[in-house]
Each structure stands twice: as C-alpha cells, then as structure tokens.
Amino acid sequence: MSLPLPAIVLVRPQLGENIGKAARAMLNFGLTDLRLVAPRDGWPNPSAGPAASGADIVLEKAKVFETVADAVADCAHVYATTVRKRGLVIPVISPEQTGREIHANDGPSAILFGAERSGLETEEVALAGKIVTVPVNPDFRSLNLAQAVILIAYEWSKHVELAVPTEGEPEEPRATQAHLEGMIGQLYAALEDAHYFHPRDRTPATKNTIRTILTKAGWSTREIQAMRGIIRALVEPGGRPRS
C-alpha cells in the first residue's frame, strides 16, 4: 500500500500571498496536503487565492492547527527546514536526501517550514527527527517561503518513479508523532516527580535534549507501548497504571 503524500506544514505564516505561493509550488510537484499552524492573519485568507495561480485544491484542503505538535500528530517522520542547528543534536540532511528518504519511509511524513521572518523556534525543531538545510551561499542565506517549499517538493518529486514496494518480511509500523509525544510526556512527568530537572532554568534545554534522543530512535508502535509500560512500572512498582 502506498503512503500518503508528505504534508507541508507552514508554521506561523504571515502573509496570505506567501501561503498561496507555497500552495502553487506544492501543486507543481503533485503535493496537496497543506497544514497551517497559527497563521498570523487567520484562515481562510483572501490574499492566498490570487497568489496560488490556480492551485485552489491545495488551499481548499488546507487544515489549520494551533501547534506544531497537533499538526504532525499523525505523522511518523518529521523534518524541520532551518539553516541553523540551534544547539540540538539532530542529524542534518540535504533536500535531495530528504526527498529520497520520504519515499523509503515506513509511515507518513511531514516537513516543517518556519515563519517568513523568524523561522522555526528551537522547541519546534526539536519535534523533528532530522533537520533539512539547503546548501545556499553562506554570505546570503535568504530564501522566501515558496522557494524553500518548491526546493523540497522538487527533490521529493525526483524519486516518485523510483518508489517500489520491497519484498520480504514487513516491518512493524513506525509510531506516529502522537504516540511519541505520549511517551515523552509520560517520561517528563515521571522525571518531574523524581525532581530530575535541576537547575530549573535549564529545564527547557534538558527537555529538548531528552526529546531529540527519543525522536532519533525511530520507535514502532509496539516499542512505544513497551517503553510506556516500563516507565509505569518504575514509577508505580506493584501499582496500577495511571489513567
């Protein structure tokens, strides 16, 4: 069974025109799953349609979310586009590698693009398993939103004809981001109870480190369930699981 097309997630996009141009770039290469996280001017936006130049199907199907975590909850593989690593220990790959990987992935994929001026926040990048960086001129790192989208969409499209089913024993399905978030939240709560986070002002950085360690593992749904059982057993030995 073929996987769904990768989702393009625009995080806090500012201008309706830029959303429309990104939709146009997507449809040029057959992508239609557009997700908007907290668009500044709300949605729908009357400025998006003219800029989309006929990519109406992408705009009509666009979904709006409050947070990045909500937008990628059903995805097993998340990529964050940024020119900076932001102190996170996350693998960095090229757009070409990204396109090839998405076709080989064992679950739905999502690609994050940050706001026009500020890009993605560190906490948003930490949700991703890999960072995608375009090798642009280091003295002029200026890509607009639609340009970034079209680069990734093009690299994905190059491998459409190469995607073939593999033979042999099927692998376990990759856990979705929602399953992963559930395990991470459970672990955070257990560590809070154990007074692990010290000093307190380092808590966000420590949590991001823990998140990146767990995200890189590539858990299956069964493995997530096993780990959550282990955490429960450590926190509540001999007791009943929390509701």
N, C-alpha and C positions, 0 to 999 in steps of 0.2 A: 504494500500500500504506500502510495506516495505521501510525503509530508506536506503540510500546508506551506504556502509561500511565506518567506520570512516577513515579520512585522517591522515596519519602520515607525519608530517611536520618537516623536518630536517633543522634547521636554521644555516647557515654558516658552513656546514660540511666541514672538512678539507681534509680528505683522501678518495680517491675513494674506497679503501678497506673497510673503515668503512661504506660507503654508501651501498656497496654490501652486507656486513654482516647484515646491518639493513634490506635490502630487503629480505634476506634469512629468517631472524627472522619473518618478516611480513607474508611471504607466508606460513610458517609453521602453521600459525593460520588463513589462508584464507584472509588476508588483501592485497590489491593490489594498493590502492590509495596513492602513494608516491609523496610528494611535496618537492622540494628543494629550499631553499631561499639563494641566493647568494653563491653557492658552491665555495670554495676558488680556486680550480683548474679547474673550468668550468665544463660544461656538454655537451655531454657525456664524461665519464672518462674511459679509457681503463682498469684501475685497478679494476673497480667495478664488471665487469662480472665474472672473476675467483672467487672473494670473495663471490659472490652471490650463487655459487654452484648450478646453475640451476634455480634460481628464475628470469629468464630472462624477464618474463611477467611483473614483477614489475618494472624493470629497463626500459623496453621499453615504459611503460605507464607513467613514471615519468615526472612531469612537473616542470619547473623552474620559479621562481618568483624573483623579485628584493627586495621585502619587505615582512615582515610577514603579514602586513595588506592585501596585494594583495593575498597572499597565502590562507588566511582564509575568503576572502570576501564573498564566497558563503555559509559559514557555520554559523549555528545558535548557536552552542555551542563550545566554545574553552577552552581547558585545557592546562595548562603550567606545564611541569615537571621541578622541581627545588628543591634543598634541602634547599633553603633559601627563606623567605618571602619577603626580600628586602624592608621592610618598607611599604608594600602595605596591605591594609585591604581587603584581598580576602580570601574566605573560602579555607581551606586546607583539602583535602581528600586523601584517600589511593588509591592505584591501584585497589583494589577489589571494592571499592565504584565507582571508575571511570568506570570500566567495566560494572557494574550493571546500572549506570546512563545512559550510552550511549545507551543502549537498550531501556530505557524508555523515551529518549529524543524525542521532537516533531519536530526535524529538524536535518540537517546534523551536524556531529561533527568533530572536528579536535583536534589533540594532538600535542603540540609543544615540540621539543627536541632541546636543545641548542648545540652550538659548543663543540667539544671534550674538549678543554682546559678551555674555559671561561664560558660556559653555556649561558643562555638567559640573555639579558640586561633587566634592570628594565622596560624600555618602552615597551619591547616585552611581558614581563609577564603581564603588565597592560592591554594588549589586551584580556586577558583570563578572563573568569568568575570564574574559580576555579584553584587552584594550586594542582598538584599531587606530593606527596612526598613519596618516598619509605622508609619504616622504616628500614634502614640499620644501621650497627654498627656506633654509633656516633663518635667513635675514628678512623674510617676508612671509610669515605664516598667516595668510589671510584668505580663507575660503568662506564663501557665503553658504547659507544653509542648503540651498538647492544644489550647489556644486558638490558639496560633501555627499548629499544623498545620491546624486547621479553617479559619482565615482563608485560608491559601494554597490549600487544597483547594477552598474555595468559589469563589475567584476563578478557579481553573482550570476549574471546572465551568460557569461562566457562558459560556464560549466553546466548549463542546462542539458545539453546534449550528452554530456559525459556521465550524468547521473544514471546509474544502472543498479538494479537490485543485486544484492550479494547472496550467494548460496551458503548453505551450512546451517549450523545451529543458531536460531535467532537470539540476539542479546536481550537482556532484561531492559524494559523501557526506562529511559532516563527520567529521573524525578523532575517535576515541574518546579518553577521558582516558588510557587505557593507552598509546596511540600518542604522545600529547602528553608523557606522563611519560618515555617512552623517549628522545624528543628532548631534553627538558630535562636528563635525567640525563647524556646524552652530552655536552651543552654544558657542564654543570658540570664533568665530568671533564676536558674539554679546557681549561677555564679554570683548573682546579687545576694541571694540568701546566704552564700558562703563568704560574703564580704571580700570577694576576689578583686573587685575593681578598686584599686588604691595606687596612687592618689586619685581622688575623684575627678580632678581636672584632666586626667589622662584617659578617662573612661571612653569618650568617643573614639580616640585613636586606637585604644585597646580593642574595642568592639569591631572597628574596621579591620584590624589585623586578624581577629578571630574569623570574621566573615570571609575574608579573602582566602584563608586557609581552608575553610569548609567548602567554599564555592569551587575551588580548583579541583576538588576530589572527584567530581562527576558522578554523584550518587545515583543509584537506581532507586525506585520507589521502595523496594523491599529493604534496601540498605538503610534508607531513611527511617523506616518503621523499626528496624532493629536498633539503630542508634537512639531513637526516642525511648525505646524500652530500656536500654542501658542507662540512659540519663535518669529515667524514672526510678529504676532500681537503686541507683546511687543516692538519689535524693530522698527516696522513701523506702528504705530497706524493709521488706516484710509488710509494707503497707499497700493500700490500694492506689492505682494511678489517679492523678488529679483529673477532674472533669475538664 
